[in-house]
Amino acid sequence: MNMKCPECKQVIDNVMAVDQDSKPKENDLMICTMCYSINAFDKDLKLVKASNDYVESIPEVMRFEIEKFLDDLKLRRAKDNAKLN
């Protein structure tokens, strides 16, 4: 898989699937680890920025897990940056 984040244009060349089915499907989410944008695959399996309506339609427990994941990514990046300085 080789595509770009629709938000920051970072090349996405590595993904981690939540389940064993690693082929993306329409509405599957992908979070950019560079800019933290929440993206989704459209009906043509093109990666697009997830709309606010779509994100709000995600069950609350899943949105909580996404926010937790994003917080962990940001914390990890801050720690890595601190090690470099």
N, C-alpha and C positions, 0 to 999 in steps of 0.2 A: 504494500500500500504506500503510495507516495502522492500526497496532496498538500495543499496549503490551508492554513487557518484563514477563514474568511474575514477575521477581524484584524490580525497583525501580519498576515501573509507569511508567517513562519512555516517552513516545510515540515510537514508531519510525516515522519518516516518510521515511527514506532508507535504501536498502540497496545493497550492491555485490555483484553475482553473481560467483562464481569462474569460471563458464563462460558461454557465450552464452545458455543456457536460463535466463531470468530468472524463470520461474514456479516458485514453491516446490513441492517434492514432500515426501511423508511422509519423515521422518527427516533432511531437509535441516537443516543447522545455521545458526544466526544468533547472533552474539555481540553483546551490548549494549555499546556504546561508553561508556555512562554508568557501569554497575556491573560490567562485564566478565563477566556471567554467560553461560554457554554454554547456549543454548536450541535446541530442535528443533521442527519441525512435526510434529504428530500426524497420525493418519489422516484427520482432518477439516480438516487444514491450520490448526489452531489452534496458536499458538505456546505451548510449554510449556517449563519448565526441564528440560534434559536430565538424565536420571537418571545416577547414578555408574556404573551397569552399562553404560548406553549409551555414555558417554564412554570407559569402559575397553575397550569392544568396538571402538572406532575403531582402525584400524591405527596402530602406534607412530609411523611416519613422519608420518602426518597429525596425530596428537596433538602431536608435536614442533612442527609448523608452527603449530598452534593456539596452543600455549604461546608460541612466538616472536612471533606476531601480538599476543597479549595483552601480552607484555612491551614490544613496540614501542608499543602504545597507551598503556600506563602511563607509559613514558618520554616520549612526546610530550606527554601531559597534564602531567607534572611540569615539562617545559621551558616549556610555555605558562603554567603557574601562576607559574613563576619570573620570566617576562617581565612579568607583571602586578604583581609586588611590587617 
